[in-house]
């Protein structure tokens, strides 16, 4: 067995989503999950915009493809900084 055949990252995307979803539900049930307030979300978006500067989506590697995939697949994609 090669190293690339082991672990969470080697699983298909659907299986990873299922496992992560279980963890999220468990954290909410336990009461330890973080829930974003509108102010926290606004601040995170501002920080992201500042960090990216004036670059457009097309100039940031992976972002334009991620947005395009999200629109075509109908499922949220992780944001890649």
Backbone atoms as SQL, in Angstrom:
CREATE TABLE atoms (id INTEGER PRIMARY KEY, chain TEXT, resi INTEGER, resn TEXT, atom TEXT, x REAL, y REAL, z REAL);
INSERT INTO atoms VALUES
  (1, 'A', 1, 'UNK', 'N', 0.849, -1.187, 0.000),
  (2, 'A', 1, 'UNK', 'CA', 0.000, 0.000, 0.000),
  (3, 'A', 1, 'UNK', 'C', 0.884, 1.235, 0.000),
  (4, 'A', 2, 'UNK', 'N', 0.663, 2.089, -0.964),
  (5, 'A', 2, 'UNK', 'CA', 1.426, 3.332, -1.047),
  (6, 'A', 2, 'UNK', 'C', 0.832, 4.366, -0.093),
  (7, 'A', 3, 'UNK', 'N', 1.642, 5.314, 0.296),
  (8, 'A', 3, 'UNK', 'CA', 1.184, 6.375, 1.198),
  (9, 'A', 3, 'UNK', 'C', 0.007, 7.126, 0.601),
  (10, 'A', 4, 'UNK', 'N', 0.016, 7.324, -0.721),
  (11, 'A', 4, 'UNK', 'CA', -1.060, 8.081, -1.359),
  (12, 'A', 4, 'UNK', 'C', -2.405, 7.361, -1.276),
  (13, 'A', 5, 'UNK', 'N', -2.402, 6.063, -0.955),
  (14, 'A', 5, 'UNK', 'CA', -3.633, 5.288, -0.871),
  (15, 'A', 5, 'UNK', 'C', -4.239, 5.281, 0.526),
  (16, 'A', 6, 'UNK', 'N', -3.679, 6.064, 1.437),
  (17, 'A', 6, 'UNK', 'CA', -4.140, 6.033, 2.816),
  (18, 'A', 6, 'UNK', 'C', -4.721, 7.372, 3.233),
  (19, 'A', 7, 'UNK', 'N', -5.577, 7.332, 4.217),
  (20, 'A', 7, 'UNK', 'CA', -6.027, 8.543, 4.881),
  (21, 'A', 7, 'UNK', 'C', -7.219, 9.240, 4.262),
  (22, 'A', 8, 'UNK', 'N', -7.605, 10.279, 4.953),
  (23, 'A', 8, 'UNK', 'CA', -8.786, 11.070, 4.626),
  (24, 'A', 8, 'UNK', 'C', -8.693, 11.698, 3.238),
  (25, 'A', 9, 'UNK', 'N', -7.539, 12.230, 2.891),
  (26, 'A', 9, 'UNK', 'CA', -7.382, 12.937, 1.624),
  (27, 'A', 9, 'UNK', 'C', -7.484, 12.005, 0.416),
  (28, 'A', 10, 'UNK', 'N', -7.244, 10.718, 0.600),
  (29, 'A', 10, 'UNK', 'CA', -7.309, 9.798, -0.527),
  (30, 'A', 10, 'UNK', 'C', -8.733, 9.327, -0.808),
  (31, 'A', 11, 'UNK', 'N', -9.679, 9.632, 0.087),
  (32, 'A', 11, 'UNK', 'CA', -11.072, 9.224, -0.113),
  (33, 'A', 11, 'UNK', 'C', -11.719, 10.078, -1.199),
  (34, 'A', 12, 'UNK', 'N', -12.771, 9.540, -1.794),
  (35, 'A', 12, 'UNK', 'CA', -13.487, 10.339, -2.782),
  (36, 'A', 12, 'UNK', 'C', -14.225, 11.475, -2.064),
  (37, 'A', 13, 'UNK', 'N', -14.535, 12.507, -2.801),
  (38, 'A', 13, 'UNK', 'CA', -15.097, 13.725, -2.216),
  (39, 'A', 13, 'UNK', 'C', -16.402, 13.458, -1.477),
  (40, 'A', 14, 'UNK', 'N', -17.260, 12.616, -1.998),
  (41, 'A', 14, 'UNK', 'CA', -18.545, 12.333, -1.357),
  (42, 'A', 14, 'UNK', 'C', -18.334, 11.700, 0.018),
  (43, 'A', 15, 'UNK', 'N', -17.404, 10.754, 0.127),
  (44, 'A', 15, 'UNK', 'CA', -17.128, 10.097, 1.407),
  (45, 'A', 15, 'UNK', 'C', -16.576, 11.097, 2.422),
  (46, 'A', 16, 'UNK', 'N', -15.666, 11.983, 1.983),
  (47, 'A', 16, 'UNK', 'CA', -15.124, 13.008, 2.886),
  (48, 'A', 16, 'UNK', 'C', -16.232, 13.920, 3.378),
  (49, 'A', 17, 'UNK', 'N', -17.142, 14.315, 2.482),
  (50, 'A', 17, 'UNK', 'CA', -18.255, 15.192, 2.875),
  (51, 'A', 17, 'UNK', 'C', -19.145, 14.512, 3.916),
  (52, 'A', 18, 'UNK', 'N', -19.420, 13.224, 3.723),
  (53, 'A', 18, 'UNK', 'CA', -20.255, 12.491, 4.672),
  (54, 'A', 18, 'UNK', 'C', -19.618, 12.473, 6.063),
  (55, 'A', 19, 'UNK', 'N', -18.334, 12.191, 6.121),
  (56, 'A', 19, 'UNK', 'CA', -17.622, 12.134, 7.403),
  (57, 'A', 19, 'UNK', 'C', -17.587, 13.511, 8.061),
  (58, 'A', 20, 'UNK', 'N', -17.268, 14.548, 7.286),
  (59, 'A', 20, 'UNK', 'CA', -17.219, 15.899, 7.827),
  (60, 'A', 20, 'UNK', 'C', -18.590, 16.346, 8.312),
  (61, 'A', 21, 'UNK', 'N', -19.615, 15.961, 7.591),
  (62, 'A', 21, 'UNK', 'CA', -20.971, 16.324, 7.961),
  (63, 'A', 21, 'UNK', 'C', -21.349, 15.711, 9.312),
  (64, 'A', 22, 'UNK', 'N', -20.947, 14.470, 9.525),
  (65, 'A', 22, 'UNK', 'CA', -21.220, 13.814, 10.810),
  (66, 'A', 22, 'UNK', 'C', -20.551, 14.570, 11.953),
  (67, 'A', 23, 'UNK', 'N', -19.316, 15.018, 11.723),
  (68, 'A', 23, 'UNK', 'CA', -18.610, 15.782, 12.756),
  (69, 'A', 23, 'UNK', 'C', -19.288, 17.105, 13.043),
  (70, 'A', 24, 'UNK', 'N', -19.754, 17.761, 12.001),
  (71, 'A', 24, 'UNK', 'CA', -20.454, 19.030, 12.189),
  (72, 'A', 24, 'UNK', 'C', -21.746, 18.861, 12.966),
  (73, 'A', 25, 'UNK', 'N', -22.513, 17.833, 12.614),
  (74, 'A', 25, 'UNK', 'CA', -23.764, 17.579, 13.335),
  (75, 'A', 25, 'UNK', 'C', -23.486, 17.255, 14.800),
  (76, 'A', 26, 'UNK', 'N', -22.449, 16.449, 15.046),
  (77, 'A', 26, 'UNK', 'CA', -22.110, 16.077, 16.421),
  (78, 'A', 26, 'UNK', 'C', -21.708, 17.310, 17.231),
  (79, 'A', 27, 'UNK', 'N', -20.929, 18.205, 16.630),
  (80, 'A', 27, 'UNK', 'CA', -20.498, 19.412, 17.339),
  (81, 'A', 27, 'UNK', 'C', -21.696, 20.301, 17.674),
  (82, 'A', 28, 'UNK', 'N', -22.640, 20.425, 16.755),
  (83, 'A', 28, 'UNK', 'CA', -23.831, 21.231, 17.031),
  (84, 'A', 28, 'UNK', 'C', -24.668, 20.591, 18.129),
  (85, 'A', 29, 'UNK', 'N', -24.791, 19.273, 18.078),
  (86, 'A', 29, 'UNK', 'CA', -25.565, 18.566, 19.087),
  (87, 'A', 29, 'UNK', 'C', -24.917, 18.714, 20.469),
  (88, 'A', 30, 'UNK', 'N', -23.603, 18.684, 20.493),
  (89, 'A', 30, 'UNK', 'CA', -22.858, 18.820, 21.746),
  (90, 'A', 30, 'UNK', 'C', -22.849, 20.265, 22.248),
  (91, 'A', 31, 'UNK', 'N', -23.050, 21.206, 21.335),
  (92, 'A', 31, 'UNK', 'CA', -23.072, 22.612, 21.710),
  (93, 'A', 31, 'UNK', 'C', -21.723, 23.295, 21.600),
  (94, 'A', 32, 'UNK', 'N', -20.770, 22.655, 20.938),
  (95, 'A', 32, 'UNK', 'CA', -19.431, 23.238, 20.821),
  (96, 'A', 32, 'UNK', 'C', -19.151, 23.808, 19.430),
  (97, 'A', 33, 'UNK', 'N', -20.105, 23.713, 18.517),
  (98, 'A', 33, 'UNK', 'CA', -19.903, 24.204, 17.157),
  (99, 'A', 33, 'UNK', 'C', -19.962, 25.728, 17.134),
  (100, 'A', 34, 'UNK', 'N', -19.192, 26.311, 16.258),
  (101, 'A', 34, 'UNK', 'CA', -19.200, 27.761, 16.111),
  (102, 'A', 34, 'UNK', 'C', -20.286, 28.163, 15.135),
  (103, 'A', 35, 'UNK', 'N', -21.109, 29.093, 15.517),
  (104, 'A', 35, 'UNK', 'CA', -22.120, 29.621, 14.611),
  (105, 'A', 35, 'UNK', 'C', -21.784, 31.081, 14.360),
  (106, 'A', 36, 'UNK', 'N', -21.604, 31.416, 13.099),
  (107, 'A', 36, 'UNK', 'CA', -21.215, 32.763, 12.717),
  (108, 'A', 36, 'UNK', 'C', -22.351, 33.752, 12.933),
  (109, 'A', 37, 'UNK', 'N', -22.021, 34.876, 13.550),
  (110, 'A', 37, 'UNK', 'CA', -22.971, 35.980, 13.599),
  (111, 'A', 37, 'UNK', 'C', -22.796, 36.766, 12.308),
  (112, 'A', 38, 'UNK', 'N', -23.764, 37.598, 11.983),
  (113, 'A', 38, 'UNK', 'CA', -23.640, 38.379, 10.750),
  (114, 'A', 38, 'UNK', 'C', -22.435, 39.314, 10.832),
  (115, 'A', 39, 'UNK', 'N', -22.134, 39.806, 12.028),
  (116, 'A', 39, 'UNK', 'CA', -20.974, 40.702, 12.192),
  (117, 'A', 39, 'UNK', 'C', -19.661, 39.940, 11.949),
  (118, 'A', 40, 'UNK', 'N', -19.544, 38.728, 12.486),
  (119, 'A', 40, 'UNK', 'CA', -18.339, 37.919, 12.268),
  (120, 'A', 40, 'UNK', 'C', -18.163, 37.590, 10.783),
  (121, 'A', 41, 'UNK', 'N', -19.250, 37.228, 10.123),
  (122, 'A', 41, 'UNK', 'CA', -19.183, 36.900, 8.701),
  (123, 'A', 41, 'UNK', 'C', -18.780, 38.128, 7.887),
  (124, 'A', 42, 'UNK', 'N', -19.322, 39.274, 8.240),
  (125, 'A', 42, 'UNK', 'CA', -18.983, 40.522, 7.542),
  (126, 'A', 42, 'UNK', 'C', -17.491, 40.825, 7.696),
  (127, 'A', 43, 'UNK', 'N', -16.978, 40.663, 8.903),
  (128, 'A', 43, 'UNK', 'CA', -15.562, 40.929, 9.176),
  (129, 'A', 43, 'UNK', 'C', -14.661, 39.950, 8.415),
  (130, 'A', 44, 'UNK', 'N', -15.055, 38.675, 8.366),
  (131, 'A', 44, 'UNK', 'CA', -14.265, 37.689, 7.630),
  (132, 'A', 44, 'UNK', 'C', -14.240, 38.024, 6.141),
  (133, 'A', 45, 'UNK', 'N', -15.365, 38.431, 5.605),
  (134, 'A', 45, 'UNK', 'CA', -15.420, 38.826, 4.198),
  (135, 'A', 45, 'UNK', 'C', -14.559, 40.042, 3.922),
  (136, 'A', 46, 'UNK', 'N', -14.564, 40.995, 4.845),
  (137, 'A', 46, 'UNK', 'CA', -13.739, 42.192, 4.691),
  (138, 'A', 46, 'UNK', 'C', -12.265, 41.814, 4.699),
  (139, 'A', 47, 'UNK', 'N', -11.874, 40.961, 5.619),
  (140, 'A', 47, 'UNK', 'CA', -10.476, 40.536, 5.693),
  (141, 'A', 47, 'UNK', 'C', -10.061, 39.799, 4.421),
  (142, 'A', 48, 'UNK', 'N', -10.943, 38.988, 3.890),
  (143, 'A', 48, 'UNK', 'CA', -10.644, 38.267, 2.656),
  (144, 'A', 48, 'UNK', 'C', -10.457, 39.244, 1.501),
  (145, 'A', 49, 'UNK', 'N', -11.326, 40.239, 1.429),
  (146, 'A', 49, 'UNK', 'CA', -11.228, 41.233, 0.359),
  (147, 'A', 49, 'UNK', 'C', -9.935, 42.022, 0.464),
  (148, 'A', 50, 'UNK', 'N', -9.562, 42.382, 1.683),
  (149, 'A', 50, 'UNK', 'CA', -8.324, 43.130, 1.897),
  (150, 'A', 50, 'UNK', 'C', -7.135, 42.267, 1.511),
  (151, 'A', 51, 'UNK', 'N', -7.176, 41.003, 1.896),
  (152, 'A', 51, 'UNK', 'CA', -6.068, 40.098, 1.612),
  (153, 'A', 51, 'UNK', 'C', -5.897, 39.871, 0.114),
  (154, 'A', 52, 'UNK', 'N', -7.001, 39.783, -0.605),
  (155, 'A', 52, 'UNK', 'CA', -6.934, 39.564, -2.050),
  (156, 'A', 52, 'UNK', 'C', -6.600, 40.842, -2.791),
  (157, 'A', 53, 'UNK', 'N', -6.788, 41.969, -2.144),
  (158, 'A', 53, 'UNK', 'CA', -6.505, 43.240, -2.787),
  (159, 'A', 53, 'UNK', 'C', -7.489, 43.521, -3.903),
  (160, 'A', 54, 'UNK', 'N', -7.016, 44.132, -4.966),
  (161, 'A', 54, 'UNK', 'CA', -7.902, 44.499, -6.058),
  (162, 'A', 54, 'UNK', 'C', -7.923, 43.453, -7.163),
  (163, 'A', 55, 'UNK', 'N', -7.317, 42.292, -6.910),
  (164, 'A', 55, 'UNK', 'CA', -7.271, 41.256, -7.943),
  (165, 'A', 55, 'UNK', 'C', -8.663, 40.691, -8.201),
  (166, 'A', 56, 'UNK', 'N', -8.944, 40.399, -9.455),
  (167, 'A', 56, 'UNK', 'CA', -10.225, 39.810, -9.806),
  (168, 'A', 56, 'UNK', 'C', -10.159, 38.305, -9.629),
  (169, 'A', 57, 'UNK', 'N', -11.287, 37.653, -9.730),
  (170, 'A', 57, 'UNK', 'CA', -11.333, 36.199, -9.598),
  (171, 'A', 57, 'UNK', 'C', -10.437, 35.513, -10.617),
  (172, 'A', 58, 'UNK', 'N', -10.381, 36.070, -11.815),
  (173, 'A', 58, 'UNK', 'CA', -9.586, 35.454, -12.870),
  (174, 'A', 58, 'UNK', 'C', -8.091, 35.503, -12.561),
  (175, 'A', 59, 'UNK', 'N', -7.680, 36.450, -11.732),
  (176, 'A', 59, 'UNK', 'CA', -6.256, 36.592, -11.416),
  (177, 'A', 59, 'UNK', 'C', -5.812, 35.712, -10.257),
  (178, 'A', 60, 'UNK', 'N', -6.760, 35.180, -9.477),
  (179, 'A', 60, 'UNK', 'CA', -6.416, 34.363, -8.322),
  (180, 'A', 60, 'UNK', 'C', -6.528, 32.896, -8.719),
  (181, 'A', 61, 'UNK', 'N', -5.423, 32.147, -8.656),
  (182, 'A', 61, 'UNK', 'CA', -5.445, 30.748, -9.084),
  (183, 'A', 61, 'UNK', 'C', -6.486, 29.931, -8.325),
  (184, 'A', 62, 'UNK', 'N', -7.325, 29.202, -9.063),
  (185, 'A', 62, 'UNK', 'CA', -8.301, 28.309, -8.460),
  (186, 'A', 62, 'UNK', 'C', -9.636, 28.930, -8.129),
  (187, 'A', 63, 'UNK', 'N', -9.710, 30.235, -7.948),
  (188, 'A', 63, 'UNK', 'CA', -10.965, 30.851, -7.526),
  (189, 'A', 63, 'UNK', 'C', -11.979, 30.861, -8.654),
  (190, 'A', 64, 'UNK', 'N', -11.580, 31.262, -9.844),
  (191, 'A', 64, 'UNK', 'CA', -12.520, 31.305, -10.970),
  (192, 'A', 64, 'UNK', 'C', -13.042, 29.909, -11.275),
  (193, 'A', 65, 'UNK', 'N', -12.173, 28.898, -11.235),
  (194, 'A', 65, 'UNK', 'CA', -12.604, 27.532, -11.494),
  (195, 'A', 65, 'UNK', 'C', -13.556, 27.062, -10.415),
  (196, 'A', 66, 'UNK', 'N', -13.277, 27.406, -9.158),
  (197, 'A', 66, 'UNK', 'CA', -14.131, 27.011, -8.055),
  (198, 'A', 66, 'UNK', 'C', -15.517, 27.627, -8.202),
  (199, 'A', 67, 'UNK', 'N', -15.573, 28.891, -8.561),
  (200, 'A', 67, 'UNK', 'CA', -16.851, 29.572, -8.737),
  (201, 'A', 67, 'UNK', 'C', -17.607, 28.964, -9.908),
  (202, 'A', 68, 'UNK', 'N', -16.900, 28.690, -10.989),
  (203, 'A', 68, 'UNK', 'CA', -17.530, 28.087, -12.156),
  (204, 'A', 68, 'UNK', 'C', -18.081, 26.707, -11.824),
  (205, 'A', 69, 'UNK', 'N', -17.310, 25.898, -11.123),
  (206, 'A', 69, 'UNK', 'CA', -17.763, 24.565, -10.733),
  (207, 'A', 69, 'UNK', 'C', -18.970, 24.639, -9.809),
  (208, 'A', 70, 'UNK', 'N', -18.960, 25.590, -8.894),
  (209, 'A', 70, 'UNK', 'CA', -20.061, 25.737, -7.954),
  (210, 'A', 70, 'UNK', 'C', -21.352, 26.030, -8.710),
  (211, 'A', 71, 'UNK', 'N', -21.267, 26.889, -9.708),
  (212, 'A', 71, 'UNK', 'CA', -22.459, 27.263, -10.465),
  (213, 'A', 71, 'UNK', 'C', -22.958, 26.104, -11.323),
  (214, 'A', 72, 'UNK', 'N', -22.052, 25.299, -11.850),
  (215, 'A', 72, 'UNK', 'CA', -22.462, 24.216, -12.732),
  (216, 'A', 72, 'UNK', 'C', -22.878, 22.973, -11.962),
  (217, 'A', 73, 'UNK', 'N', -22.247, 22.682, -10.842),
  (218, 'A', 73, 'UNK', 'CA', -22.573, 21.478, -10.089),
  (219, 'A', 73, 'UNK', 'C', -23.726, 21.688, -9.126),
  (220, 'A', 74, 'UNK', 'N', -23.928, 22.899, -8.670),
  (221, 'A', 74, 'UNK', 'CA', -24.991, 23.166, -7.719),
  (222, 'A', 74, 'UNK', 'C', -24.641, 22.789, -6.295),
  (223, 'A', 75, 'UNK', 'N', -23.365, 22.429, -6.032),
  (224, 'A', 75, 'UNK', 'CA', -22.935, 22.101, -4.683),
  (225, 'A', 75, 'UNK', 'C', -21.825, 23.045, -4.281),
  (226, 'A', 76, 'UNK', 'N', -21.805, 23.468, -3.015),
  (227, 'A', 76, 'UNK', 'CA', -20.748, 24.380, -2.578),
  (228, 'A', 76, 'UNK', 'C', -19.367, 23.752, -2.670),
  (229, 'A', 77, 'UNK', 'N', -18.408, 24.549, -3.071),
  (230, 'A', 77, 'UNK', 'CA', -17.019, 24.107, -3.178),
  (231, 'A', 77, 'UNK', 'C', -16.200, 24.857, -2.129),
  (232, 'A', 78, 'UNK', 'N', -15.156, 24.221, -1.591),
  (233, 'A', 78, 'UNK', 'CA', -14.329, 24.914, -0.608),
  (234, 'A', 78, 'UNK', 'C', -13.575, 26.060, -1.244),
  (235, 'A', 79, 'UNK', 'N', -13.433, 27.165, -0.524),
  (236, 'A', 79, 'UNK', 'CA', -12.675, 28.305, -1.013),
  (237, 'A', 79, 'UNK', 'C', -11.206, 28.029, -0.793),
  (238, 'A', 80, 'UNK', 'N', -10.399, 28.225, -1.809),
  (239, 'A', 80, 'UNK', 'CA', -8.975, 27.961, -1.734),
  (240, 'A', 80, 'UNK', 'C', -8.234, 29.287, -1.729),
  (241, 'A', 81, 'UNK', 'N', -7.558, 29.589, -0.618),
  (242, 'A', 81, 'UNK', 'CA', -6.859, 30.883, -0.558),
  (243, 'A', 81, 'UNK', 'C', -5.662, 30.945, -1.475);
